[in-house]
Amino acid sequence: MEKTLQQQIQELKKKRHAVILAHNYQNPEIQDVADFVGDSLDLSIKATKTDAKTIVFCGVDFMAESAKILNPEKTVILPDKTANCPMAEMVDAESLSWLIKEHPDAEVVAYINTTADVKALADICCTSANGVKIVKSRTAKKIIFIPDRNLGLYIQKQVPEKEMILWPGVCRTHHDIRKEDIILLKKKHPHAEILVHPECQPEIIEFADYVFSTNGMVNHAKTSSIKEFIIGTEKGLCYRLEKENPGKKFYPVPTAICPNMKKTTLEKVLKSMETLEPKINLSDEIMQKARVPLQRMMEIE
């Protein structure tokens, strides 16, 4: 009998001494073959604790780069090299350098959704899960926050004592979630709690019951007595929510799809493990510089 793709992947995983990390937005079949499923912070931490020689990162490019930065001696593979993050590409190192020169008294807090060369210029990184805590922890009164304006606005509201200089970037998947979408779902499911991601626009955040990172949504859904939830983030999260919470219902925004997160397929995972390509390759200098803000973030966690 011919082996399934899943069986072939599991066999190769042992042969390559590999670990498969999958973001919460990945397709169901990718989440099912992964050793760990989580958000960007969760997976960054998992990457540092594995003794595997090879990390297969099912997500987008900046996540795999972060895994490589934190594990320079390991082979890190991104199954589809075109799986990028458009928001991460909205900020470049040269432009950020100019802004830093204009505000020498500011500290740079870089959302983990940034490229390695941009992280290399930052004082500290953050995620949507710990952004408020990270900004509060800084001694500087002025913060350059890159690149997500919506997340920056959300943090600014929680930390009014800081002067925030916000980069004009957005995640289109979250930014394009409309209040009308949420209202329509609420009309259909009046008893459902509204959980949204802080990358959403301010009017969505104000309308929601709770604002969480993806892992925050997972944790809340597990512990809440509520049985129905409207999920204001990339709809792939609903698969994990349903899997881990039988008996509860989750209603995604139908249009909330990240096309880059959906590029990873089982065929690509298998091929990448056979060839150990495409590898994440970064210069030693960039890795050393970018490791500092990532480690500072993880120390605060």
N, C-alpha and C positions, 0 to 999 in steps of 0.2 A: 504493500500500500504506500502510495506517495505521501511523503511528509508534508504537513501543512506549513505555511509560512511561519506561523507561531512556533511550531516545533523546531523548525530550522533555526529560527532566531534564538531559541532557548539553548540549543546545542552549541551554536556559535558563541553565545554569551559565555558558556563555560570554557570553551576552547580559548577564547580571547581574554579570559579573566576580566570580563567587562561588566559594567553596570549601566542600566538604561534609566535615564531621568526624563520624565515627561511633565511638561507644564499642564496646568489645569485646563487650558484651552485646546489641547490636542484632541484629535478625533478619538472616539471610544476605543477602537481597536489598538491604538497606540497606547492609550492609558492602561489597557488590559495587559500588554506585554511588558510594561515598565516595572522596575523594581521600586521606584518611588515616584509619586505624583504630587505636585505641590505648586506653590507660587515661586516667584523668582528668588525671594529670600530663603525660603525653605530649601529649595534646590541648591542654592549657593552653599548653605550650611552642610547639606547632605554630601555635596561634592568634596568637601574638605575632610569628611569623616569616613569615606569609603577607602578600602584597601585595594580596590580594583585597579588594574593597570590602564584600562581603557574606559573612558566615559563617553557614552553615546547620548548626546543631548538632543532630545526631541522638543524643540522650541524654536526660538529665533536667534539670530546671530549674536546679539549682545549677551545673551544668557550663556551660550557656549563659550564666548570670550571670557566671561567672568569665571566660569569653571576652569578654564586654562590658566588664567591669572592666579587663581588660588591653588592650582595644582600644576605648576610648570613642568614637573617631571612626568606627568601622565599624558597619554594620547587622548585628545578630546576631538570627537567627531560630531559634525552637524550633518545629518543625513541628506538635507537639501541645502546646498550652499546659497541658493537664492532666497531662502527664508530669512528675510531681513525685517527690521522694525522701522517703518517709515518715520515714526516719531524720533527715534534715536538719531536718524539721519538729518533731523531738522536743526541740530546743533553741531558745529564743526570746531575743531581745536583752534584754528586761526581766529575765527570770529570771537570765540570765548576769550582768547588771550587779550584781544583788544578791550573787551568789557572788563576784564580783571585789571588792566592798566588804568581804566577810567575810574575804578572803585578799589583803590589799593587797601582800603580799610575793611573790605568785605571778605567774608568766607564763602567759598563755593560749595554748595550742597548739590551733588549730582544724583539725580534719580538713577537707579540701577539701569534703567532703559537708556543707556548711552554707550557709545563706542569706547573701545579701550583707550584710544588717544585722547578722548575728552575726559575720561575718568582720571587719566594721568595728570590733569591740571586741577583736579578737584581736591578740596580739603577732606571731604568725607562723602560717602554715598548714602543713599537711603532707598527704601522701597515704599510702596503705598501703605504697607503694614506699620512701618516704624517712622514715617516721615515727620510726624508731629514731635515724637520723642527726640529724633536726631536734631531737628532745628532748635528745639528747646535746650539741647545740650551744648550748643555752641556759645562761646564767650563773646563773639562779635555781635554788635547790634545790627549790622547790615549783612544780609544774606543774598548772594546771587543764587537763584534756584533754577536749575535746568533739567530737562527741557519742557516739562509739562506744565503749562499755565494753569490748567484746571486744578491739578493736584496742588500747585503752588498757592492758588487762591484759597483752597480748602485749608491748607496748613496755616496760611496767614490769618485766617479767621480764628484758628485755635491758639495761635501764638501772636497776638496783636502787638506785643512789645518789640517784636523784630521788624526792621524795615526790609521788606522783600523786594528784590529786583527780579522780576519774572521774565523768563525767556518765552517768546511767543510760539511755543510748540504745543501740539495736541495729539492725542491718539484718536484717529478718525473713527475707529470702531466705537469708542465711548462718547466722543464729542457729538457724533451723529445720532445718538439715542435722544429722541425727542420727548418732551413732557407729555405730548399727546399719546405717545406709545404707552407710557406708564399709566396714564389716566384710563386709556382703553382697557388695559389689562386689569386695572383695579375695578372697573365697572363689571367686567366679566367674572372677577374673583374678589368680591368685596371683603372677604375675611382674610385675604392674603396679606402678609407683611411685605413691605417694599424694602429690599436690600440693594444698594447701589454702590458702585465703585467710585472712589474719589477722582478718577480721571473723567468722570461725567461733568457736564456743565453745571454751574452753581444752582440754576433753577431746578435741576433734577435732584441735586443733593438736598436742597431745602425741602423738597416735596417728599423725600424718602423717610422711612421710619428709622433706618440705620445706614451708616456709611462704613463699608468694610473693604479690606483687600480680599482677594479671592479666598485665601485661607481663613480670613476672618469670617467670611460667609459660611464656609464649611464648618467651622467651630460653632458659630451661632446656630446654624440649622440643627446640629446634633443636640445642643443643650436646650433649645427653645421648646416650649410646650405648644407653640403654634404649629399647625399642620400644613399650611400653604404659604408659599413665598413667591413673590415677583422678583426676578433676578436681573438687576441692571448692570450686567457686564457681558463679556463675550459668552455666547450661548453654550459653548463647549463645557463650561463649568457645570451645567445642569446634569450632565451624564454622571459625574462624580457625586454630585449631591443626591441624585436619585439612587445610585448604587449604595451609598453609605447610609441612606435614611429611608428604608422601606416603610411605606405607610404615609410618607409625606409627599406633597406635590410641589413641583417647581415650574414656574412659568417664565420662559425666557422672552426677551425682546427679539422677535423673529429676524430683524435686520442686523442684529449685533453679531456679526461674523468677521473675524480677522482672517483674510485670505492667506496671509503668510503663515499663520499658525496651522492652517489646513494643508500645507504643502507636504508635510511629512506623511509618508505611507509605509505600510509594512514592507513593501518591495524595496523602498529606499533604505529602510533600516537594515534589512538583510544585506543588501548590496554594500552598504557602508561598513558593515561588520566583516564582510568577506574581503574587502579591499583596504580597510582602514582609511578610507577617504570619504568625503573631503575633511582633511584635518584642519584644525584651527592653528594657525601659525602667527605668532606675534613676536616682535623683537624683545630681547631681554630687557632693554631699557624701558620700553613701554610697560612691560609686565611688572617690573620693579616699582615703577612710579604709580601704576594703577592699583597695585596690590595694597598700597598704604591706605587710601580712602575706603577700600572694601573691608580691610581688616579693622579699621577704626569703627566702621559701622557694626561689624560683628562683635566687637568687644563691648559695645553699648548694649547689644541684645542680651 
